[in-house]
């Protein structure tokens, strides 16, 4: 009880413990916590976060989706092309046609139309949107999802803490191989090679034998660090394939009506798998949709409709199961597209203005934040930088964005370097 009282006083408005709050809290009960260090108190707080079972699902639109063909249509303007605007469940908010399924769930979704950045290269922008940092040759910054897993995951959970569905993603970087995202290429099929070829007893005996061989040989020749990583990976793999939670990957056991609502597409079924995974305890899941690099044509309904069905069903499904309030859902790509349609009938890279959509985990739905100009060339109101977005995502998940992780060369790296909270996102 004493520890909880001190934690309550020590937490700041974001639910994060700072040193000033720590000292204030210790003043209430120093006699009872004489042996509790600041690090120990942080560990207690981390455990409190894990008990909340908060999670994050990132819907990643690889290639850079056009804002005009998604959530910032410009009908009546030459730059708007043939895209029509449709009404949503929130009066006054319109989005592009092809997103009808998501439009029904707009009461729980917020769109930021004033995202702005400078990175117009796919690889660099993808890295930055996933990590908050521009790529460098000296530091491997961790995927934000790996950071979330590091901060919030239950260490006893026997599936990977970070999972990427539909392809690979940015890795765990300086956080180590233990948080490397587990990749599921096809959500419609359970992961392959996860059934032990022998009995559980023999499987464990083989693992022990391998470990003993490594410890008695390779580690003696200076390979201790590699053995540590190797052992960690093998333990994670062994725990996973023996876990009862592996049933979450089998979509055939899902209610057929719910499965149909998500759509019989890789992305739709990936969203369903993401819901099933966070429901059993996964902390971060990324679902990837490819093919948004529309240089040559703008007929992207074949992309928007499956993503709309998956996104909309995910929000509705999480809400119906009581999971939306503790699951942050983020839809985004690496940048937007040029307002002016090119001679090839498409749009090119355009980081100056793009949009992002968020739902769940304290996000105040049913609103639009910021605006672009009538022709879409500039941010007209309330510019939001990439680090502002990541700080706000941290706030939604009750993670301290200023916390530092140490690189391999002893350099402290903040979870987010700078950035300001987008207060309008929260009620």
ABEGO torsion letter per residue (X at the ends): XAAAAAAAAABBAAGBBBAAAAAAAAAAAAAAAAABBAAAAAAAAAAAAAAAGBBBBBBBBBGGBBAAABABBBBGBAAAEABBBBBBABBGBBBBBGAAAAAAAAAABBBBAABBBABABAAAAAAAAAAGBBBBAABBBBBAAAAAAAAABBAABABBABBBBGEBBBBAEAAEAAABBBBBABAABBBBGABBABBAAAAAAAAAAAAAAAAABAAAAGAAAAAAAAAAAAAAAAAAAABAAAAAABAAABBAAAAAAAEBBAAAAAAAAAAAAAAAGBABBBBBBBGABBAABABAAAAAAAAAAAAAAAAAAAAAAGAAAABBBBBBBABBBBABBBAAGBBBBBAABBBBBBBEGGBBBGBBBEBBBAAGABBABGBBBAAAAAAAAAAAAGBBAABBBBBAAGBBBBABBEEBBBAAABX
